Amino acid sequence: MHVPPPQNIAEIAADGALTQALIDVEFEQRFGSIISAEALPDRDAPVLFGSNGNTLPERCLVRMQLKHGEHRSAGSYDNSVLERRGQILGDIGPDGLSFQWNPATRGMMGAFDIPELYGNQALSPLLVQAARTLTGNTVVVWTRWLDGVAQNRNVLVALELLETDAPLLERPGLPHFEQALTAAAARVSYLKDIHEPGTAPAQLMWRSIIGLVASLGISVRIQEASADNAARIGGVAALGVAEDTRVELTRYEFNLGYALEVREESPLGDSGLLRSNIVRVLNNQEAEPIGIAGVVADAWLNSTEHQLLLDGRFPETQLHLTHKHPSGAYGAMLYPAQVAVEATIVAFIEGESWVWAHAHPLLNSASAQTIKRFGLDHGMVDLVRQRMPLEYAQRMRLLEAAKPITGIWSHTSTTVSLPDGSTRTALVLIKHQLLELPPLSTAAAKATLDRAVPQVIEGFLPRALRAYARARRIRVSQSRVVDTQWRLELGAAPAGPQLPVDSFVPVELSRDERTQAPRFLVF
């Protein structure tokens, strides 16, 4: 696939975004996070430059202090200090806001006529990401310069990684490839930070995918959901790829067993958010994908009935957290009923953003990590991505998706105070015997089913009904004459006896007369 040369710094940053995220995941799993670094001069380096009268060698030795994470890969590095050689990209000004490129980097710029790649510039994350692209997507560190002369001087250094530091670049078929690729996609799928006027976010995502393909030395097989889609988004059409597309990853003509599905959520690219999933592909036959839609379909009706029970037994309830357990869950009290419950914060709202609890060190918990781990294991980027627009998370019904993963089915919200004095609205799953469902009644089934269908699961309605039937231990059958009609048989387990006719609850998929949105009708 031909990719046009980058026309601005955002496109250069995007070209390396996914590869850089994959390298970062590998690096952090093996070494941990870098908490401080210092650069020592290499006296044999011939090229000198400087922005304040002091010279700097082109290359240096970087000594890094590491903090090991909780989840580390096999063969992880055990020491707290790591040394690697590196190339000095530029001199950071005393204010920490300005940056002067190393003149020796001119050879990396090629024919790019992009002003941000030369001379003195404002230091920004976009500039750093572009610098990584131009240096093979390696890890870049902001480090103190120690030469015994300059004081309080900082430089930006691109590390020279060893092959064993990021083995997926050489062997993308390793067992942890799916998890690493999911984590990487979660880091770059919200591209608003590197969006630039005139560049569609979808185009940036596709540039990052093609950049990853080139870095891994693999090939791709493009499967477009609709060729007509390419005409709707000029940025994607310029790359010859439709907006709703599957990219199967192959190497030496063998399918690696994975595909990356990408869909732009906003047709105009306003949010910069791209929805993506990693899908297993075996022998060119797709294994049944779960996907967020499948998880929400499994949860939707069971979650709905649990919420009806909560609202019926504890109307206008308020939740107050009382104490925290070692697992990260809380003891809590429901008022005014004064019922003690177990509470788990799964996400919180920050302005117009949804943030998973696993992204916050004080709100994290075993259940929050279970959600993230499920996302990594099943290629569900939305469960791994730390932050996303609130409107998108609500539309994707991510709170319902958390319920079957954690096994907790009732939810509410509360306000939590953090040590810095700030507050957050927390989304909380709660558990108590009084919130366990009684045997399903006709009235409860009708109240649960007679409602609009969430857009995210429109294609999974039979699955939603079957999941509800399994959870409530009843039978469900689809009409052989009209495929939009089902019936639920109350009081019978799937293998139970036949029931009298009056125990059936007929359900039909219809359309709302005003909005034309799909909805269930119960008779």
Secondary structure by P-SEA (a helix, b strand, c coil): ccccccccaaaaaaacaaaaaaaaaaaaacccccccbbbbbcccccccccccccccccbbbbbbbbbbccccccccccccbbbbbbbbcccccccccbbbccccccccccccccccccccccccaaaaaaaaaaaccccccbbbbccccccbbbbbbbbbcccccccccccccccaaaaaaaaaaaacccccccccccccaaaaaaaaaaaaaaaacbbbbbbbcccccccccaaaaaaccccbbbbbbbcccccccbbbbbbbccccccccbbbbbbbbbccccccccccaaaaaaacaaaaaaaaaaaaaaccbbbbbbccccccccccccccccbbbbbbbbcccccccbbbbcccccccccaaaaaaaaaaaaccccccccccccaaaaaaacccccccccccccccbbbbbbccccccccccccccccccccccccaaaaaaaccccccccccccaaaaaaaaaaaacbbbbbbcccccbbbbbccccccccccccccbbbbbbbbccccccbbbbcc
